[in-house]
Amino acid sequence: MVVDDDRDVLTVTTMMLERNGHKVHAFSDPSLALKHLTDGCAECGLVISDIIMSGMTGIELAISAKRSRPQLRFVVMSSLPIRKREWRNVVPASGVIDDFLPKPFSMEEIAGIVAKYGKDRPTASTPNERRS
């Protein structure tokens, strides 16, 4: 799952993951993403979310979703000037966040995140579900 209230970033990130053969549940509204997760999306094992969004931060999303789905993996992304090695000092609830992905990121960087934390393997024939 990808969550970002910037529709351009959401679209590009989704396309990058789809090109690697992943099914992507994409949300521009973190509240809708949370509902989708808590309703039991069995395919959603990894959430890549922006940190700063309107209505709910990526950290709040992680905390709320992990109450009912503690096995979920969360990676937060941001264009804030944070170095990857410093993210645990910056993210106050890093106990629920697995990793940090600085924007902009390359296809190789996001593919590495999915390989490290994703439960699925690429399947190019899987149809994509897109939500906003």
N, CA, C and O of each residue as an XYZ file, in Angstrom:
528
protein
N       0.845     -1.170      0.000
C       0.000      0.000      0.000
C       0.894      1.237      0.000
O       1.933      1.276      0.659
N       0.464      2.242     -0.752
C       1.144      3.525     -0.768
C       0.140      4.591     -0.360
O      -0.987      4.619     -0.853
N       0.568      5.483      0.562
C      -0.291      6.557      1.043
C       0.481      7.863      0.958
O       1.534      8.021      1.576
N      -0.062      8.800      0.181
C       0.551     10.122      0.068
C      -0.515     11.090     -0.407
O      -1.193     10.821     -1.398
N      -0.676     12.208      0.279
C      -1.700     13.171     -0.115
C      -1.281     14.024     -1.311
O      -2.091     14.783     -1.843
N      -0.042     13.910     -1.732
C       0.417     14.552     -2.961
C       0.152     13.566     -4.096
O       0.858     12.568     -4.239
N      -0.866     13.852     -4.896
C      -1.294     12.907     -5.931
C      -0.202     12.620     -6.962
O      -0.136     11.516     -7.503
N       0.648     13.598     -7.235
C       1.739     13.359     -8.188
C       2.727     12.337     -7.636
O       3.145     11.424     -8.347
N       3.098     12.494     -6.369
C       4.009     11.532     -5.736
C       3.348     10.160     -5.652
O       3.991      9.140     -5.899
N       2.070     10.137     -5.306
C       1.327      8.882     -5.214
C       1.321      8.160     -6.562
O       1.553      6.953     -6.629
N       1.057      8.897     -7.614
C       1.011      8.305     -8.953
C       2.367      7.757     -9.373
O       2.456      6.632     -9.866
N       3.420      8.541     -9.182
C       4.763      8.098     -9.581
C       5.207      6.893     -8.757
O       5.754      5.935     -9.304
N       4.976      6.934     -7.449
C       5.370      5.815     -6.582
C       4.618      4.548     -6.971
O       5.200      3.467     -7.052
N       3.331      4.694     -7.207
C       2.506      3.552     -7.621
C       3.021      2.966     -8.929
O       3.147      1.749     -9.066
N       3.318      3.840     -9.892
C       3.833      3.369    -11.185
C       5.172      2.643    -11.029
O       5.414      1.635    -11.694
N       6.034      3.150    -10.158
C       7.324      2.501     -9.933
C       7.128      1.078     -9.405
O       7.784      0.138     -9.854
N       6.225      0.942     -8.455
C       5.980     -0.379     -7.869
C       5.280     -1.309     -8.864
O       5.600     -2.495     -8.942
N       4.335     -0.769     -9.616
C       3.648     -1.590    -10.620
C       4.620     -2.077    -11.692
O       4.503     -3.207    -12.166
N       5.565     -1.242    -12.071
C       6.563     -1.644    -13.069
C       7.420     -2.801    -12.568
O       7.969     -3.571    -13.357
N       7.527     -2.913    -11.252
C       8.257     -4.044    -10.667
C       7.333     -5.237    -10.422
O       7.746     -6.231     -9.825
N       6.087     -5.138    -10.883
C       5.161     -6.262    -10.813
C       4.345     -6.371     -9.549
O       3.746     -7.417     -9.298
N       4.302     -5.322     -8.743
C       3.554     -5.386     -7.494
C       2.144     -4.842     -7.656
O       1.918     -3.886     -8.397
N       1.211     -5.451     -6.966
C      -0.147     -4.919     -6.872
C      -0.098     -3.818     -5.829
O       0.448     -4.011     -4.743
N      -0.661     -2.670     -6.151
C      -0.563     -1.514     -5.273
C      -1.962     -1.025     -4.892
O      -2.809     -0.791     -5.754
N      -2.180     -0.881     -3.609
C      -3.372     -0.219     -3.100
C      -2.920      1.205     -2.796
O      -2.151      1.422     -1.860
N      -3.386      2.171     -3.572
C      -2.895      3.548     -3.468
C      -3.987      4.460     -2.909
O      -5.125      4.449     -3.379
N      -3.618      5.249     -1.896
C      -4.565      6.147     -1.239
C      -3.968      7.533     -1.066
O      -2.828      7.678     -0.625
N      -4.745      8.550     -1.415
C      -4.325      9.928     -1.158
C      -4.887     10.423      0.169
O      -4.467     11.468      0.667
N      -5.823      9.692      0.740
C      -6.450     10.044      2.011
C      -6.058      9.006      3.063
O      -6.465      7.849      2.964
N      -5.276      9.400      4.067
C      -4.835      8.420      5.057
C      -5.980      7.788      5.846
O      -5.856      6.649      6.298
N      -7.089      8.502      6.018
C      -8.242      7.920      6.726
C      -8.839      6.763      5.940
O      -9.228      5.749      6.520
N      -8.914      6.912      4.617
C      -9.415      5.809      3.788
C      -8.435      4.639      3.784
O      -8.842      3.477      3.763
N      -7.161      4.951      3.803
C      -6.151      3.890      3.875
C      -6.290      3.111      5.180
O      -6.230      1.882      5.182
N      -6.474      3.823      6.285
C      -6.639      3.161      7.579
C      -7.870      2.269      7.578
O      -7.816      1.141      8.068
N      -8.966      2.752      7.039
C     -10.187      1.941      6.971
C      -9.936      0.676      6.154
O     -10.357     -0.414      6.540
N      -9.248      0.827      5.024
C      -8.938     -0.319      4.171
C      -8.082     -1.338      4.928
O      -8.302     -2.544      4.817
N      -7.120     -0.854      5.686
C      -6.256     -1.747      6.459
C      -7.013     -2.442      7.584
O      -6.881     -3.652      7.771
N      -7.799     -1.685      8.325
C      -8.508     -2.270      9.466
C      -9.686     -3.136      9.032
O     -10.155     -3.976      9.799
N     -10.167     -2.932      7.800
C     -11.209     -3.817      7.271
C     -10.640     -5.173      6.883
O     -11.383     -6.093      6.544
N      -9.304     -5.292      6.936
C      -8.677     -6.597      6.755
C      -8.090     -6.870      5.394
O      -8.150     -8.010      4.933
N      -7.531     -5.897      4.734
C      -6.877     -6.134      3.438
C      -5.772     -7.174      3.617
O      -4.681     -6.858      4.091
N      -6.063     -8.399      3.236
C      -5.104     -9.495      3.417
C      -3.859     -9.310      2.562
O      -2.791     -9.810      2.914
N      -3.977     -8.599      1.444
C      -2.834     -8.389      0.550
C      -1.880     -7.328      1.068
O      -0.736     -7.247      0.619
N      -2.336     -6.520      2.000
C      -1.542     -5.392      2.480
C      -0.671     -5.803      3.661
O      -1.149     -5.919      4.790
N       0.603     -6.019      3.388
C       1.536     -6.370      4.448
C       2.574     -5.287      4.675
O       3.243     -5.255      5.709
N       2.704     -4.387      3.682
C       3.662     -3.295      3.742
C       2.947     -2.007      3.379
O       2.235     -1.939      2.377
N       3.142     -0.990      4.199
C       2.592      0.334      3.923
C       3.765      1.296      3.772
O       4.620      1.398      4.653
N       3.791      1.995      2.650
C       4.776      3.047      2.408
C       3.991      4.345      2.426
O       3.168      4.593      1.544
N       4.247      5.179      3.436
C       3.426      6.358      3.657
C       4.269      7.613      3.827
O       5.351      7.584      4.413
N       3.751      8.706      3.303
C       4.358      9.997      3.576
C       4.234     10.259      5.076
O       3.308      9.762      5.716
N       5.149     11.027      5.632
C       5.057     11.373      7.054
C       4.021     12.473      7.273
O       3.146     12.343      8.128
N       4.119     13.549      6.506
C       3.266     14.707      6.725
C       2.155     14.723      5.687
O       2.400     14.918      4.497
N       0.916     14.512      6.162
C      -0.268     14.544      5.298
C      -1.368     15.292      6.029
O      -1.347     15.400      7.255
N      -2.311     15.797      5.286
C      -3.423     16.489      5.922
C      -4.374     15.462      6.540
O      -4.671     14.430      5.938
N      -4.835     15.759      7.726
C      -5.783     14.885      8.410
C      -5.153     13.856      9.326
O      -5.689     13.583     10.400
N      -4.047     13.285      8.935
C      -3.391     12.239      9.727
C      -1.958     12.098      9.228
O      -1.723     12.068      8.020
N      -1.011     12.014     10.136
C       0.377     11.803      9.717
C       0.603     10.321      9.422
O      -0.202      9.469      9.801
N       1.693     10.034      8.753
C       2.042      8.649      8.493
C       2.314      7.879      9.774
O       2.069      6.675      9.845
N       2.817      8.570     10.779
C       3.088      7.922     12.061
C       1.775      7.608     12.774
O       1.626      6.530     13.350
N       0.831      8.534     12.741
C      -0.495      8.275     13.328
C      -1.177      7.119     12.603
O      -1.832      6.288     13.233
N      -1.026      7.065     11.291
C      -1.585      5.965     10.512
C      -0.980      4.640     10.971
O      -1.702      3.663     11.168
N       0.328      4.605     11.141
C       1.001      3.377     11.583
C       0.533      2.948     12.968
O       0.238      1.774     13.190
N       0.465      3.887     13.890
C       0.034      3.567     15.255
C      -1.384      3.005     15.247
O      -1.656      1.987     15.883
N      -2.284      3.669     14.527
C      -3.687      3.233     14.480
C      -3.843      1.879     13.805
O      -4.570      1.017     14.300
N      -3.169      1.687     12.685
C      -3.304      0.429     11.951
C      -2.707     -0.741     12.723
O      -3.239     -1.851     12.683
N      -1.608     -0.496     13.422
C      -0.949     -1.593     14.145
C      -1.711     -2.033     15.392
O      -1.417     -3.086     15.958
N      -2.679     -1.243     15.820
C      -3.528     -1.694     16.944
C      -4.287     -2.955     16.569
O      -4.428     -3.864     17.387
N      -4.775     -3.014     15.337
C      -5.518     -4.197     14.907
C      -4.686     -5.139     14.043
O      -5.035     -6.309     13.881
N      -3.582     -4.630     13.487
C      -2.733     -5.453     12.624
C      -1.266     -5.244     12.973
O      -0.537     -4.619     12.203
N      -0.820     -5.752     14.114
C       0.545     -5.499     14.575
C       1.638     -6.042     13.653
O       2.790     -5.617     13.744
N       1.293     -6.965     12.778
C       2.287     -7.550     11.873
C       2.589     -6.663     10.667
O       3.538     -6.941      9.934
N       1.813     -5.609     10.442
C       2.054     -4.729      9.303
C       3.436     -4.107      9.382
O       3.921     -3.779     10.464
N       4.060     -3.949      8.236
C       5.353     -3.270      8.151
C       5.094     -1.868      7.608
O       4.326     -1.703      6.660
N       5.725     -0.864      8.198
C       5.541      0.530      7.791
C       6.869      1.165      7.445
O       7.839      1.072      8.197
N       6.893      1.813      6.293
C       8.031      2.623      5.868
C       7.479      4.023      5.625
O       6.516      4.195      4.878
N       8.084      5.009      6.250
C       7.651      6.382      6.022
C       8.616      7.054      5.060
O       9.813      6.767      5.041
N       8.060      7.952      4.268
C       8.882      8.689      3.315
C       8.624     10.178      3.500
O       7.544     10.595      3.917
N       9.636     10.961      3.183
C       9.504     12.401      3.331
C      10.547     13.120      2.498
O      11.636     12.608      2.237
N      10.177     14.321      2.093
C      11.138     15.176      1.394
C      11.817     16.127      2.372
O      12.596     16.990      1.968
N      11.516     15.967      3.665
C      12.209     16.763      4.680
C      13.701     16.434      4.628
O      14.070     15.310      4.288
N      14.547     17.381      4.953
C      15.991     17.121      4.875
C      16.497     16.239      6.025
O      17.207     16.705      6.917
N      16.121     14.972      5.983
C      16.512     13.999      7.002
C      17.395     12.959      6.323
O      17.040     12.426      5.272
N      18.521     12.679      6.913
C      19.352     11.596      6.405
C      18.830     10.279      6.947
O      18.384     10.199      8.092
N      18.887      9.267      6.135
C      18.329      7.965      6.516
C      18.840      7.486      7.865
O      18.072      6.933      8.653
N      20.114      7.686      8.144
C      20.652      7.195      9.419
C      20.140      7.997     10.609
O      20.283      7.560     11.750
N      19.543      9.167     10.364
C      19.018     10.001     11.451
C      17.520      9.812     11.686
O      16.978     10.385     12.631
N      16.846      9.037     10.865
C      15.396      8.992     10.925
C      14.850      8.551     12.272
O      13.815      9.063     12.697
N      15.490      7.638     12.951
C      14.976      7.178     14.254
C      15.002      8.289     15.297
O      14.196      8.279     16.227
N      15.911      9.242     15.156
C      15.942     10.374     16.075
C      14.881     11.416     15.740
O      14.482     12.204     16.598
N      14.431     11.416     14.501
C      13.459     12.410     14.053
C      12.035     11.896     14.220
O      11.143     12.652     14.606
N      11.819     10.630     13.934
C      10.479     10.046     14.004
C      10.187      9.672     15.455
O      10.817      8.767     16.003
N       9.220     10.375     16.087
C       8.986     10.148     17.518
C       8.437      8.776     17.875
O       8.670      8.301     18.986
N       7.724      8.132     16.980
C       7.149      6.822     17.286
C       7.833      5.749     16.458
O       7.169      4.878     15.897
N       9.145      5.807     16.379
C       9.869      4.899     15.496
C       9.700      3.430     15.872
O      10.084      2.553     15.098
N       9.147      3.149     17.018
C       8.873      1.766     17.395
C       7.857      1.102     16.487
O       7.808     -0.127     16.420
N       7.041      1.885     15.782
C       6.049      1.309     14.869
C       6.462      1.461     13.412
O       5.785      0.958     12.515
N       7.559      2.146     13.178
C       8.040      2.390     11.818
C       9.265      1.513     11.572
O      10.194      1.488     12.379
N       9.256      0.798     10.453
C      10.348     -0.115     10.137
C      11.521      0.554      9.427
O      12.671      0.152      9.600
N      11.223      1.574      8.630
C      12.307      2.193      7.879
C      11.874      3.567      7.391
O      10.708      3.948      7.500
N      12.838      4.298      6.851
C      12.621      5.639      6.332
C      13.142      5.701      4.898
O      14.232      5.208      4.607
N      12.363      6.307      4.006
C      12.735      6.451      2.611
C      12.728      7.935      2.260
O      11.658      8.535      2.159
N      13.892      8.534      2.072
C      13.924      9.955      1.733
C      13.494     10.192      0.287
O      13.863      9.445     -0.619
N      12.704     11.249      0.092
C      12.304     11.659     -1.263
C      13.290     12.709     -1.752
O      13.778     13.506     -0.950
N      13.589     12.732     -3.009
C      13.170     11.764     -4.028
C      13.966     10.464     -3.890
O      15.085     10.450     -3.377
N      13.362      9.386     -4.358
C      14.022      8.087     -4.302
C      14.016      7.469     -5.686
O      13.214      7.835     -6.546
N      14.909      6.540     -5.883
C      15.033      5.872     -7.178
C      14.195      4.598     -7.205
O      13.710      4.129     -6.175
N      14.040      4.062     -8.391
C      13.349      2.783     -8.571
C      14.059      1.699     -7.770
O      13.413      0.837     -7.173
N      15.383      1.743     -7.759
C      16.152      0.729     -7.029
C      15.933      0.854     -5.525
O      15.843     -0.157     -4.828
N      15.848      2.081     -5.021
C      15.650      2.268     -3.579
C      14.291      1.750     -3.131
O      14.202      1.062     -2.114
N      13.232      2.067     -3.870
C      11.905      1.591     -3.445
C      11.782      0.083     -3.659
O      11.113     -0.599     -2.884
N      12.424     -0.440     -4.705
C      12.417     -1.891     -4.913
C      13.132     -2.597     -3.766
O      12.721     -3.681     -3.350
N      14.205     -1.985     -3.250
C      14.922     -2.558     -2.114
C      14.074     -2.575     -0.854
O      14.130     -3.528     -0.077
N      13.290     -1.525     -0.650
C      12.385     -1.465      0.505
C      11.351     -2.580      0.419
O      11.100     -3.272      1.406
N      10.752     -2.758     -0.751
C       9.735     -3.801     -0.919
C      10.360     -5.186     -0.767
O       9.759     -6.074     -0.163
N      11.547     -5.372     -1.302
C      12.220     -6.672     -1.153
C      12.522     -6.975      0.312
O      12.437     -8.124      0.746
N      12.871     -5.947      1.063
C      13.231     -6.133      2.465
C      12.015     -6.354      3.361
O      12.064     -7.185      4.268
N      10.923     -5.620      3.121
C       9.783     -5.642      4.039
C       8.497     -6.222      3.471
O       7.599     -6.581      4.233
N       8.388     -6.322      2.157
C       7.146     -6.792      1.552
C       6.963     -8.279      1.706
O       7.926     -9.044      1.664
N       5.718     -8.688      1.885
C       5.450    -10.119      2.018
C       5.188    -10.766      0.670
O       5.246    -11.988      0.535
N       4.897     -9.932     -0.335
C       4.604    -10.487     -1.649
C       5.837    -10.457     -2.532
O       6.810     -9.765     -2.231
N       5.797    -11.176     -3.573
C       6.835    -11.156     -4.593
C       6.188    -10.617     -5.860
O       4.984    -10.788     -6.052
N       6.942     -9.984     -6.710
C       6.355     -9.418     -7.919
C       5.602    -10.452     -8.741
O       6.078    -11.568     -8.953
N       4.425    -10.064     -9.196
C       3.634    -10.885    -10.091
C       3.066     -9.955    -11.145
O       2.064     -9.281    -10.903
N       3.678     -9.911    -12.287
C       3.312     -8.951    -13.328
C       1.882     -9.125    -13.812
O       1.300     -8.176    -14.337
N       1.299    -10.301    -13.653
C      -0.048    -10.524    -14.159
C      -1.133    -10.098    -13.179
O      -2.314    -10.150    -13.525
N      -0.777     -9.682    -11.980
C      -1.772     -9.303    -10.983
C      -2.385     -7.959    -11.346
O      -1.652     -6.995    -11.568
N      -3.728     -7.867    -11.415
C      -4.355     -6.577    -11.710
C      -4.171     -5.619    -10.531
O      -4.034     -6.048     -9.385
N      -4.168     -4.344    -10.822
C      -3.932     -3.338     -9.785
C      -5.234     -2.743     -9.288
O      -6.180     -2.539    -10.049
N      -5.258     -2.474     -8.013
C      -6.393     -1.791     -7.389
C      -5.932     -0.401     -7.045
O      -4.931     -0.232     -6.350
N      -6.647      0.598     -7.520
C      -6.266      1.982     -7.249
C      -7.424      2.650     -6.545
O      -8.569      2.560     -6.987
N      -7.131      3.307     -5.468
C      -8.128      4.044     -4.692
C      -7.596      5.420     -4.412
O      -6.388      5.656     -4.418
N      -8.512      6.325     -4.167
C      -8.062      7.664     -3.783
C      -8.737      8.117     -2.532
O      -8.480      9.224     -2.058
